[in-house]
Amino acid sequence: MPNKTIDTQISLRNWFAGLAMQGLNANPALTDMELSNISEVAYKQADAMLAVINATQTRVDWSKAPD
């Protein structure tokens, strides 16, 4: 398969969940964890990250950012 760049956007929530899933899957103590449970835990971690970000930072209107 040729190496192709795909222009896609991923939400910050999905990005955080993917990173959490990598960590969970890399933990040998959690090898017996069901995949659906790993996904659920990963999204809970992602939501917790977003909650902290939302609580501690002001929102930026990127449409008004300089080019």
Secondary structure, 3 states (H helix, E strand, C coil): CCCCCCCCCCCHHHHHHHHHHHHHHHCHHHCCCCHHHHHHHHHHHHHHHHHHHHHHCCCCCHHHCCC
